[in-house]
Amino acid sequence: IFVGVQGGTNVGKSTIFNALAGKILSPSLVVASATKHPLVFAHARWRTRFLEKPVFPGLECRELEDPKELITGAERTDVLYFRFHDDGRLSNAALIDSPDFDSALETNAEGAAKTAAISDVTLFVTTAQKYKDRVLVDQLRRLLELKEEVVLVFNMVEEPIVFETLLDDLRAAR
């Protein structure tokens, strides 16, 4: 099962990805649009399958050597980086940290779309401020049409009205 952590710029996607992984794998920076390439955190038993055989059409799978690779080389939208672990509890799930959907960099949006395409489940991360951005709401609606499972994660939200707005939006999307 591929679980994609997706959303807008500076909503905490990499921070949540790192928390789920139980270690810091992806740089979580204050800089907007830091993550330029998707990072997959998968069990080591999948290393050969992902790195030696083309699994995802149009994507080159590489093992991450330096976390700086995730925040540089924005012109490449065809690279999917991997880090492997040997935790048996996560042997059948892979986490994916994604670039943002709403970046000024078009290549980030392309990377986010590719992450959405290979994810079985999406954790859509947003904040109260970002939720007001209709671009992200439209992207959320597209994900709901494409995916069987989308989990909304509101990061740093303290206002109950945001949850009511979300429910209204979701009801209208049906």
Number of C-alpha atoms within 10 A of each C-alpha: 14 19 23 28 30 30 29 28 23 22 24 23 29 26 20 19 27 19 12 12 18 9 10 14 20 28 15 19 14 9 9 14 20 23 29 28 28 28 30 27 24 25 21 15 14 14 16 9 11 18 15 10 10 12 12 14 7 11 14 16 20 17 15 17 10 9 15 14 15 23 16 13 12 17 11 13 21 18 18 24 23 22 19 16 15 11 10 10 8 15 15 12 14 22 26 29 28 31 33 32 24 19 17 12 15 15 20 27 20 18 25 27 19 20 26 22 14 15 20 17 19 26 20 21 24 26 19 17 11 19 19 13 13 10 14 20 19 12 17 22 15 12 19 17 13 12 14 10 15 18 12 15 19 18 14 12 14 11 9 8 11 17 14 11 13 14 12 11 13 14 9 8 13 8
